[in-house]
Each structure stands twice: as C-alpha cells, then as structure tokens.
Amino acid sequence: MTTPANRARLILSLRSAGITDISVLSAVERVPRELFVPEPFRDQSYEDTALPIGYGQTLSQPYIVAFMVASLELNKTLKVLEIGTGSGYHCSVLSYLCRRVYTVERHRPLLANAEQKFSELQLHNISTRAGDGMKGWPEQAPFDRISVSAASSEIPQNLLEQLAIGGIMILPVSGVDRKQVLKKISRTDSGFETQDLIEVRFVPLLPGLARDKSA
C-alpha cells in the first residue's frame, strides 16, 4: 500500500544517495510511481529498484531516474526529447522541470498506457510518438536536452544532430565488455564533449517499431 510515508522514505533515500537538487526531488515526490507499476509489483512502488512493465521493458529504479534528470540541468524554458517512454514515469518527472517533453516509444501498447497516465495526471506539456527512437524526432529539432533510456554500443548520429548547441544529452552506452556507462554529451560551438558518469544497466536501444503481440 502506498502512503505519504512511502514517498517521504524514498526522497530521504535519494538524498542520502547524493541527489541534492531540490527541484528534482520535488518532481519525483509529485509523481505517484505506483500509477506506473503493474499490479503484481505495486507494493514495491517506492522501493529503489527497477520493475518489469511488460514487453521486455523495465521501469528504472528511482535513483537512476533522479540521477539522469538532475544531470540534464533542466529549467522551465527548455525543450526535451526523451527516447524510450516505457511506463511514462521518467517522462512525467521531466514534465515538471521543463517547458515541453517530446517522447518516443517503439512499443505501441506501452505508449498507449503512458498516454493514459499523462492524461490522468493532467500533464499537458508532453507530446508522444510511436516510432524508432534512434531516429529521434527531427521535425521538432533542435532539442535543448535529450534523455535516452536504452543502451546502444554507439551514440546515435541522428540524436547528436538533433541536440542544440549548448545542449546536453544523457544516455547509456555499452562497451565491448557489455558494461554500460551513463554518458553526458554536451554540444559546444566546436563539437561535442563527453563525460562518463556512472555504470548502469538498461535494455538495448533497438531500431524500428516493435511488433507487439502480448506483454
């Protein structure tokens, strides 16, 4: 059962883990995570753990969501592209911290469920698309920030091209040893600067629309 105490305990655990951005903590606290968790796992909604959401996808642990969001250095003037809508939880947190979020998901059933949650929460600054996340959303580019919730062995060129000068992209990249590192890409007037952040574990970033038959 979800109670205010559950949310408060999660926020305290995020603070103790090093998430100190008050605006990020506030956004996490405002989003009811249980709304995005399948019924069998709902009692774990406020545990700091990843949970399955069907179609081979997962809901990232709250710490990773908060860390990625904080690393984007958001403010209310920015336009954000999210790759991998999933349950919609990460996108909902983003929506409280920027001007608009454009989110792309390759699994149509997951996107439909996420859209329902956005409506229930009255999050009106989110635009959705079922499509190939590796292609981004070129019609709406450039983006001030890009957040990618799936790992690839190379940084997609399309996403680099859609990042505005002065923009930041956060994404997991897998190495030859299969370890994944969360990277922060900053675009400058002269090119791109890359910073390694933390080791992570994400589902793979795949091309095209998924052919979903069942969860």
SVG drawing of the C-alpha trace seen along z (x, -y; Angstrom):
<svg xmlns="http://www.w3.org/2000/svg" viewBox="-7 -30 43 42">
<polyline fill="none" stroke="black" stroke-width="0.4" points="0.0,0.0 1.3,-3.5 1.3,-6.1 2.8,-9.6 5.4,-7.9 6.5,-5.7 7.2,-8.7 8.9,-10.5 11.2,-7.5 12.1,-7.3 13.0,-11.0 15.2,-10.6 16.9,-7.6 17.6,-9.6 19.0,-12.5 21.3,-10.1 22.4,-8.6 23.6,-12.0 20.6,-13.5 20.5,-17.1 18.7,-19.1 15.6,-20.3 13.6,-20.7 14.4,-17.2 13.4,-15.7 10.2,-17.7 9.3,-16.4 10.0,-12.8 7.8,-13.4 4.9,-14.8 4.8,-11.8 2.8,-8.8 5.1,-6.0 2.5,-3.3 0.4,-4.6 3.1,-3.3 3.8,0.0 1.9,3.2 -0.4,4.5 1.7,7.6 4.6,5.3 2.7,2.3 3.8,3.0 7.3,2.3 6.4,-1.1 8.6,-3.1 11.5,-0.8 14.6,-1.9 14.5,0.9 13.8,1.5 10.5,3.2 9.2,5.1 6.4,3.4 6.0,6.0 7.3,6.3 10.7,7.0 11.0,3.4 11.6,2.1 10.7,-0.8 14.1,-2.2 14.9,-2.5 14.1,-5.9 17.7,-6.7 18.7,-6.3 15.7,-8.4 16.6,-11.1 20.3,-11.0 19.6,-11.2 17.1,-14.1 19.5,-16.0 22.3,-15.5 20.3,-17.2 20.4,-20.5 16.8,-21.4 14.8,-24.6 11.3,-25.7 12.5,-27.2 13.9,-24.0 12.5,-21.6 13.4,-18.0 13.4,-14.8 13.0,-11.6 13.8,-8.3 12.1,-5.3 8.8,-6.4 8.3,-3.0 5.8,-3.3 5.8,-7.1 7.2,-7.6 10.5,-9.2 8.7,-11.4 6.3,-12.6 9.2,-13.6 10.7,-15.5 7.5,-17.3 7.5,-19.1 11.0,-20.5 11.0,-21.8 8.8,-23.6 7.9,-20.6 8.8,-17.0 8.7,-15.1 8.8,-11.3 9.2,-8.4 8.4,-4.8 8.7,-1.8 6.1,0.4 2.6,-0.9 0.9,0.7 3.3,-0.8 2.9,-4.2 -0.9,-4.0 -0.7,-3.1 1.7,-6.0 -0.6,-8.4 -3.4,-7.4 -1.3,-8.1 -0.3,-11.5 -4.0,-12.3 -4.9,-11.2 -2.1,-13.4 -3.1,-16.3 0.4,-16.6 -0.3,-18.8 3.2,-19.6 4.0,-16.1 3.9,-15.2 4.1,-11.5 5.1,-9.4 5.2,-5.7 8.4,-5.3 12.1,-4.5 13.9,-6.2 17.2,-6.0 15.8,-8.5 14.7,-10.9 12.0,-13.5 13.6,-15.5 10.5,-17.7 10.8,-19.2 14.6,-19.5 16.8,-21.0 16.3,-20.0 17.9,-21.7 18.1,-18.3 17.9,-14.7 17.4,-11.8 17.8,-8.2 16.5,-5.2 18.1,-2.4 21.7,-1.4 23.5,-1.3 27.1,-0.5 27.4,-3.8 25.8,-7.2 23.1,-7.6 24.2,-10.2 20.6,-11.3 20.4,-12.3 23.7,-14.1 22.4,-16.2 19.2,-17.0 20.9,-18.3 21.1,-22.1 24.3,-24.0 24.7,-24.4 22.5,-21.3 23.0,-18.2 22.3,-14.6 22.3,-11.8 22.4,-8.2 23.8,-4.8 26.4,-3.3 27.5,0.3 31.2,1.3 32.9,4.4 32.7,6.0 28.9,5.4 29.3,2.9 27.1,-0.1 28.2,-3.6 25.9,-6.6 27.4,-9.4 26.8,-13.1 27.2,-14.7 27.5,-18.4 27.3,-20.2 29.5,-23.2 30.2,-25.6 33.1,-23.5 31.7,-20.0 30.8,-17.5 32.3,-16.9 31.7,-13.6 31.8,-12.8 31.4,-9.3 29.0,-9.4 28.1,-6.0 27.7,-2.4 24.1,-1.4 22.0,1.4 19.4,0.6 17.5,2.6 19.1,2.3 18.2,-0.6 16.6,1.1 15.6,-0.2 12.1,-0.4 8.7,0.2 8.2,3.3 5.7,5.9 3.8,6.3 1.5,9.3 1.5,9.7 3.3,8.5"/>
</svg>
